[in-house]
Amino acid sequence: MPETPVYVVGDIHGRIDLLEILLDRIARDRTAQGWDNSATVFVGDYIDRGQDSAGVLARCIELEADPAVICLMGNHEAMFLDFMSGDGGDASAILWLRNGGRATLESYGAALPIRIDGVEMIDDLRALARARVPGDIVDWVGRRPLLWTSGDVAVCHATPDPLIPLNELPEDELVWGRPKPGMPERCDGFWLVHGHTIVRTPRITGRRINVDTGAFESNILTAAVIAPGAPIRFLDTA
């Protein structure tokens, strides 16, 4: 269990409305439990798909002024950074735009064409994005950590290979890894809390906890509540 209580929040994907509801429920729960030393960890995927990625990022930056709040990197943030820098190439850029990136740029006031169907458009769209998304926002996204640990609890965005120790995992595993049938427990004994793979309800599988309940389409944003000596609980926006 963690050294102190922790709330682990699943993938938000632009749903500032759900984020505010869940933050209120976390605050009420923290007060009810009498905790003044709890942490709040976000698993990433703040952006894309939902209508207010800009609002979610602004709120997360505000929240992170508290050192007990940790905002991790998700794969959608990684795709966003590749798009903004151009490092991912045109195919990666189109993949991001078609997987919710359009919604992120539109939340910053960018007017995009109805169809994005050719690499010849990418340079213009990248220039538009750079003009619309403030540089300090891009910098903040780029500084997101990949992993948070406390006691024997680890939090990251995805489901990395359990046979690789946490301190040896490459970035791709931490932000892109998927659970596989028959996946063993972690070799290092950690409990792993993650998002990235949508489940209808939060799921505990062995020592792995999935909190991605598909908020952008289900209207349910979930947080796991993990505290020393207490059963694992969940809060949500349902």
N, C-alpha and C positions, 0 to 999 in steps of 0.2 A: 504494500500500500504506500501512498505518497507520504512524505514527511509532514505535510499539512494538507488540509482539505483543498480540493481543486474541482472547479467546474470546467468541463471540456465541451466546447460548443462546436457543433457540426457545420457543414458547408452552408454558407448564407446565400451566395449567388444573387447579389443585388437586392435582396428582400429586406430593406431597411425597416419596413413595417414590422416584420416578424422579429428582427433583431431587437427593436425597442421593447416589444412585448416580453421577449425572453430575458432581456436584461433586467426588466422590472421584476420578473419572477425569481431570478437569481438573487436580486437584492433582498426581496422579501424572505427567501429561504435562508440567506446568510444571516439576516436579523433573527429569524426564528431559531436558528441553530446556535446563535451567540458566537459566531465565528468572526474574529477580527484579523485573522491571518491567512485567509484563503486566497488562492490564486484563481485566475480565469484564463484559460488557454483556448485560443481559436485554432482550429485545424487547417485553416486556409480556405481557398475558393470563396473570397469575398465578392468577386466580380463575375460578370457575364450572366446571361439568361434572364435574370430579373430586371426590373425597370430602373433601379437606382443604385448602380454600382458606385457612382461618384459619391452618393450619400453614405453608403456603407464604408467606403475607404476613409472618408472624412471622420466618420464616427469612430472607426477603429484607431485612427491616429490620435483622436481626442482621448479615447479610453487608455491608450498605451502610455499616456503621461503618468499613469499609475504603474509603478514597477511590478505590481502583482498581476498585471495584465500582459499576456504574451500572445502575439499574433504571428503564427507560423506561415510558411510558404505553401501554397497549393499549386497544383499543376496548371490551373487557369492563370494564376499570377506568372508562372514560368512562361506560358505561351504568350502572355501579354508583353513580358519583357523582351522575348525574342522578336515579337512583332515591332516593338518600339525601336529596338536597336538594329533590326534587320539581320541579326545573326542566325535566325532560324530558316531563312530562305523563303522564297515565294510560296512553296507548297505548304509550309508550316503556317504562313500568314493566312492563307485561304482557309486552312483547317481551323485556326482560331476564330476567324470571323464567322465561319459557319457554325461554330459551337458556342455561340453566345457573345463573341467579341463585338459584334455589331451593337448589341444592347449596351455594352460598356461605353463605346465611343459615342453613341447617341445620348447617353446620360451626361456627357460632357458637352452636349450641344452640337456635335458633329452631324451634318446632314449627309447621309450615305446614299448611294444609288440603290434602287430597289433590288437589283441583281448584282452580285459580285461573282463573275464567272470567268475571269481571266487574269493571268499574272500581270498583264500590262497595266492593270488598275492599281497594283499594290503600292508602287512608289508614290502615287498621288494620295492614296488613302493613308499611307504612313506619314506623309507630310502634313496632311490634315490632322491626324491624331497628335502629332508633335505640337501643332499649333493650339490644340484644344486642351490636351491633358497637361496640367501644370508639371513642370520638371520636378518639383519637390515631392509630388505624388509618386512619380516614377522612381525617384530615388528611394523613397520610403518602401515601396514594394520590393525594390532590389535588395533591401537590407533585411528582409524577413529571414529569421532562422529556420532551419529545417527540422529541428528536433528539440523537445523539452523533456527533461527527466526529473523525477523526484522520488526518492526511495526506490522501489522496484516498479514504478510506473513510468512508461515512456509514451509521449504523444508525438505523432507526426501526421502528415496529410494522408498518406496512402498505406498500403500493406507491404512492407519490404520483406525480402527473403529472410525467413526466420533462422536460416542456417548461417547467416553472416552477422557477426557481432555488431551492435549498434554503432560503435566507434569506427567501424570499417565500411559502413554502408555508403555506396555512391549516391549522389543526389537523385538520379533517376529512380532508384528504388524507393526513396523516401517520398517522392512526389507523384510517381506513376505506378508503383507496384499494386498488383491486384491479388486478392485471396484466391487460392487454388484448392480444388477438392483434395481432401486428405492432408492439408497443410499442417505440419507438426507445430508444436509449441516452440517459442523462441529458444534458441540455444543458450542464451544468456539469462534466462529466467524472468525477464521483464514481462509485466502486463503491457499490452500495446493498445492504445486508444487512437482511433483514426476515423477518417471520413472517406471521401473519394468514390466509394462503391455504394450506390443507393440501396437502402433496405426500407421496407414498409414501416417497420418499427425498429428501434434500437436493438442491436443484437449482441449478445455475449456468447462467444464461441471459444471454449477453453479459457485462455487468458488474453483473449482479444475482444475488444469492445468497439463496435461500429456505431457512430453517431450521425452518419449521413442519411437523413430521412427525406431527402429530395425536396427541400423547402421550396425551391423555385416553382414546383408544380403541385406539391402536396399541401402547401400552406402550413407545414409542420416543421419547425426548427427545433432541434433537440440539443440538450446538454446532459452529459453524464455528470453525476455528483459522486466523487470518490473521496472518502475520508478515512483516516486511520481507525481501525477497529469498528467500522460500520459497513453495512451492506451497500452495494452499489445501487444508486437510485438514478432516476431520469426526470428531468423537467422538460416540458415542451410547450408549444404555442397552441396546441389543440384546445 
